[in-house]
C-alpha cells in the first residue's frame, strides 16, 4: 500500500522501516524536511539523529506533511500527541479526505514531571480529537499501549499478549488489522474494542504502563487478557 | 486479624465473607445499620438485599462506620468511590489513627452514562485523596482492577494474572500482600508498583476494564503482565 508515516522520531522510524520491509511504499512526513535532515546529535532519549536512520533506509521518502499525505492511502500518526492535530492541519483536509489515520500517539504531558500524565480529560481521547477535527478521515487507534519495537514485532515478548483496536469504520479497522497481522500480531490477540470512544480506555492504560516501566526498568512488556 | 469492611454492597459482602472464611474477625461498617438491614428487594445490579446475605453470614458483625473502625486493625474500603471520603469522616480520625486502609474502590462517575468515567482528574487518584484526607492512616490501593469474585479467588480465571499494590508504607503493603496471598494470589502475581501515586495507574486502568467488559459481556477476566 501507499503509506505515510507522520513523525521522524523513534516510533516513526520503527514503523516506517517495518512497513518498507514488508514491501509497502513509505513516505515519512514532517513539518520541516530540511530541518529533519540537518539535525545532528542524539535526541533526549539517546536515539541517533534522523539523518543517520534515513541513510540506512534510502528507499523511504521524506516529504512535508501535505505531500506525504497526498501520496498515501493510509497515514500512521507517530507525532507527539500534543502536536498531532497541528500536523494534520498542515497536511490539509484535501490531502486527508477518505484516508485511514492509524493513530499510535498518546497525549502525554511531561510538564508536570515524570511519569507523564495525559493532557486530555478522561471523557475524551486523542483518537476522538483527531476524528472530530478531521471528520472525513477514518481514525483507527491502535498500538499505543506498548513500546514501538514491540508494535512491529510482538514476538520480542514471548507468548500471547494483546493489541487493541478502536475506530468507527469497520472496513478501516479490517485494513489496519491485516497490517497488524503482517507485523506478527496473531488474529486472536487483536482485540477490537469498538468505536473510537474506546480509545479512552487504551490511552488511559498508558498511565499504568509508565508506572510498570518505572518498576521493571524495561519497556519490553505487554498485557495479556486472560479469561 | 480484626478487620472492618466498609460498604454493604456486593464487593463488601464478597470481601467480608472471604475474610470470615479465613478465620478473621469481621465487622461490616455502614452509615445506617437499621437502614442496611431494612432494605428489601434486589439492588440495581440484581443482587439480593444485604439482610439476606447477613442471615447467611451470622458470624459477621454489622456496625456504624465509627464502631467498625474502632474494633479493627485493618479496614477494607468497599464503599462507592464518590462516597468513600465521607464514610471515613464518619468513622472519625481517632478510630482511624494508625490503621491500614485497603482501598478497593474506584472513583466511578455514572452521571455521564455508560460506561462510567473517573470522577478524579488523571493527576490524582482516590487512593491519594483518602491518604491526604486521613494522613495518620496507611492507605494501600489494591484489587480495584477486577470484579469482586476474582479478588478473593483468582483461580476462577485460569493461569497467571496480576493484582497491583500501591502505598507509601512498606509494612502495610507487606501485611496486605499476605492477605492477598491467603485469598489465592501467588507471590509472583502480586506487583508492588510503588507509592500511593501509582494508584493513578490502576484506577485509570478501569477505563479500559469497563470497555473490555462491554466487549466480552462478562467480568470474569483479568490482565497478565508478560515480559
Interface residues (C-beta under 8 A of the other chain):
Chain A: X112 X117 X118 X121 X122 X123 X157 X158 X159 X160 X161 X164 X191 X192 X193 X194 X198 X200 X201 X202 X204 X205 X207 X208 X209 X210 X211 X212 X214 X215 X216 X218 X220 X221 X222 X223 X224 X225 X226 X227
Chain B: X112 X117 X118 X121 X122 X123 X157 X158 X159 X160 X161 X164 X191 X192 X193 X194 X198 X200 X201 X202 X204 X205 X207 X208 X209 X210 X211 X212 X214 X215 X216 X218 X220 X221 X222 X223 X224 X225 X226 X227
